[in-house]
Every structure is written in C-alpha cells, then in structure tokens.
Amino acid sequence: MKRLIVAVLAAAGVVAPVLADQALAQKKNCMACHAVDKKVVGPAYKDVAKKYDGQNVAAKLATKVMKGGAGTWGAVPMPANPQVSQAEADTLVKWVLSLK
C-alpha cells in the first residue's frame, strides 16, 4: 500500500523532487552521514540548501562530494567518495540544493 501511495504521489509530482535522488544518495552511502532534515555526522541536506541558496556553488560542491573537504561545517572532515562519478555528484548536488 505504501508503494502505491508513493507511486501515485510521484506521478502527481508531489514527492518527485524529494525522492528524485535520495535513492542515489542512499546507494552511494551519503545517507550514512547525512539526512535530509537533521544533522547526523554531517549537516542536514536542507541546511546545506539554505546555506548556499542563490549562490553559484554547484561545481564546487560536486568536487567536494567526490574529493571530500573540511572546515565548512565544523571539525569533522567529509571523506572522499571515489565511488561517485562526476555525473552522479552533479545530480546529488542539484538534488540537495533543491531542498531549500
């Protein structure tokens, strides 16, 4: 029943943006450290979207997804993710930034 409801809502465009690439984030293990709406190890994706709202940072963030980084969100560094391709990083960043 839950799948049917999600399918109907997705077809109507109600949940498509939220689910559009959450599956990719789960597949690439991003959700081990991040959640959409709460801090886990790293920041909530909605907080990332708010921080960068209106800024032209997609390419910079895609590089950070693949190569890792530190300092922007505190002392815990984000590790490199060599399993994420450039196209996947671009897709993930576009999705995260849409969550504002």
N, C-alpha and C positions, 0 to 999 in steps of 0.2 A: 504494500500500500504506500509506504514512504517513497519508494522509487517512482510510483505512478504520480504522486503529488509533485515530486521534484521535476519529473518529465513534463508535466502539464505546466508548471510554473516556468520552467526553462523555455518551453515552446512559446509561452506568452511574453518572454523577455524579462520576467520578474527576478529570477535568480541567475540568469546567464552571466552577468558581469562578475558576481561573486564566485561562481563555480568555474568560470572560464579557464582559469589557470591555477586554481587551488589544487587541482589534481596533479598538475605538473610540479607544483611546489612540494606536494607530498611525495611524488615519485622521485624527485631529486633530493629528498631528505631535508628540505628547507624547514619543514614544519617541526623538526626535532628541536630547533632553537627559536623559532618564531611562531606566532599565532596571528590571526587576523586582527583581533581586538584586545589582546592583552600581552604584556611583556612576559617572555619566557626567559631564555638566556639573552636573546637579542630583543630589539624593540618590536612592538606590535606593528604589523604592516599598516594599519590605519594611522599610527603615529608617524611612520615614515612618509606616508602620503601627505599628511598635514605639514610636516616639516619642509617638504620640497614642493608644495603646491605653487604652481605658477613659475617654477624655475626650470630651466633647460638643463636637466641633470641626468637624463635617461642613459646616455652613453657612459657617463662617469659611474653611475650606479650599476650598470651592466658589467663594467670592468670589475667593480668591487665584488659583485656576486661571484665572478669567476676566479679572481685573484685574492680575494679576502681584503681585510683592512682593519684599522684600529683607530680608536680615539674619538670618533664621531658620536658614539652612543655610550661612552664610558670606557672602563679599563679592560673589559673582556673583548679580545680580538675576534673578528669573524674570520674563520679559516677559509683557505682557498677551496674552491669547488671545481676541480678539474673535470668532473663528470658532466658539467653543464657547458653546453656549446654556446657560441655567440648568439645564435638564433634563439635558443632557449632562455638565455639571460635577458635578451631584449624582450621576449614575451613575458617573462616573470616580472621585470621592472615595469613594463606597461601595465600589467595587471595590478601590481602593488600601488602604483601611482594613481590608478583609477579608484582606489578605495577611500578617497578623502571624504 
